[in-house]
Amino acid sequence: MFKEEFPNAKIQRCQVHVARNILAKVPQKLKKKVADDLRSIFYASSKKKAKEFTKSFIERWGKELPSAVKSLKNSIESCLTFFNFPEQEWISLRSPYIIERLNKEFKRRTKSMEIVAGETSCYLLLAFISLKMEMSWIHTKIGKVHPNLPFYKKFTQEC
């Protein structure tokens, strides 16, 4: 459905969630080693290096942890999408936390409502929530947003 509506969109999966899914398939005694190998992939200096680390991960853990390797193979491409963007944006793109937080706020605000006065009023409510959160983000540093990002510079100059 998403690909039908947004055929040109690039998908970046949250590396934290992918790593958690993979580590859930790993015995406790191996979790630290596997987590270190995953960090090598996700924090590689280039897409080429990340692919090399992925290949090493598959070779190292393929026989011992087949379900973890399968999980990585299924999601690796969408975890490395951020490499298609300028390097100063990578840190912000690795995790779609901002979008997740907005969706959580939508759910929190609308779940308590028994009845909505109509589709238009629901859209207005969601737009208000979005604008309110955006105003908060403009005036507050967001997690690890890199200060050299063009949009960040623009907003800090305006404020």
N, C-alpha and C positions, 0 to 999 in steps of 0.2 A: 504494500500500500504506500509506504513512504517513498520508495523509488519511483512509483508511478506518478505521484504528485510532485516530487522534486528530483527529476532524472539527472540533473547536473550537480546535485549536492554531494559534498564529500563527507564521509562518515568517519568520525573519530570516536572510538570506544574509550571509555574511561579505563586507564591502565590499572588503577587501583582495584576496580571491580574485576577486571580480567585476572589480575594477579591473585586476588582472593579466590576466584573460581578455580584457578589452577591449583593453588595451595590447598584447597579443600580436598583434593584428590591425592595429596602427598602425606605419607606417614610423618608423624611428629619429629622423628629423629632426622629426617632429611629436609624439613621445611626451611631451615636457615640456608643450606646450600642451594636449594632450588630458588629461594627468594633472591639470593645474591646473583644467581644466573639470570633471573628475570630482570633485575635492575640493570644488569649489563646490557640487555637487549633494549629496554625502554629508555635508558639514558645514554645510548651510544652517540658518538659524535656525528654520525651520518647514517643515512638509510642503508648504505652499503655495509657499514659496520654492524648495524642492527641485524641485517640479514645473515651476516657471518656468525654472529652470536646466536641467532635462532637456529642455524644449521648445527652449531656446536651443542646447543641445548638438546636438540632432537637426537643427535648421535649419543650424547652422554646419558640421557634419561629415557630414551625410546624403549628399551627392553624392560627396565625396572619400573617405569611409571607410564605405561602406555596411555592411560586415560588423561593424565596431565598433559602429555605431549599432544594428544588429539585435541584437547581443549585449546592449547596454544596455537596449533595449526589452524583451527577454525576461526580464530579471532586476530591473528597476527597482522594481517593486512590493514584491518580497520584500527589497529592500535598504533600504526606507524604513519597514519595520514598526515600528522602534524609536520612531518619532514618535507611536505610539499609547500610549506609556508616559510617565510623568512625566519631565521634562527632566533631573533629576539622575541618572536611570538610563541616559540615552542613551549615555554614553561606554562603559559596560560592555556595552551591548547591540549596538553596531555590529559587533562581531566575536564569534563564538561560540568564541573561543580556548579557554576553560576546558573546554568539551565536547570539542573536538578533542583537547586534551591528555589528557583522561580516556580517550577511545577509543584513543589511541596507547598509553597505558599498559596498557590491557586487552590490546591486540594483542601488545605486548612480552612481557607475562607469560604469555600463553596460547600464543603461537606456539612457544615452546621446549619445550612439553609434548607428548610423543608420545601419551600416553594420559591421559584425564581419568577419574577413578573413577566418574563418573556426572554426570547433569545437576545434581543437588543440590550436589555438591561444586564444580562449575563456578560455580554461582550464589554459593556461599559465598566462593569465591576472588574473584569480581568484586565482591561486597559488601565484602569486606575491603579490596580495592584502593581502592574508592570512599571508604570511611570513612577510610582512611589519608591519601588525598589531601585529603579535606575537612578533616581535622584540621590538615594542613599549611596549607591556605588560610585557616583561621580565625586562625592565629597569624602569618601572613605577609601583608603587603599584596599584593594581586593586581594586577599591572600598573597599570592606571589606574582601579581601583575608586574611585569617589568617596566620601569619608569621610562624606558626609551621607546615604547610603543607609540606610533604616531597619534592614535586616538587619545592616549593617556596624556601626551604632551599638550594636545589641543585643549583638553578639559582642565588641566592644571593651570594653563595660561589664562583661561577664561574665569576661573574661580578666584 
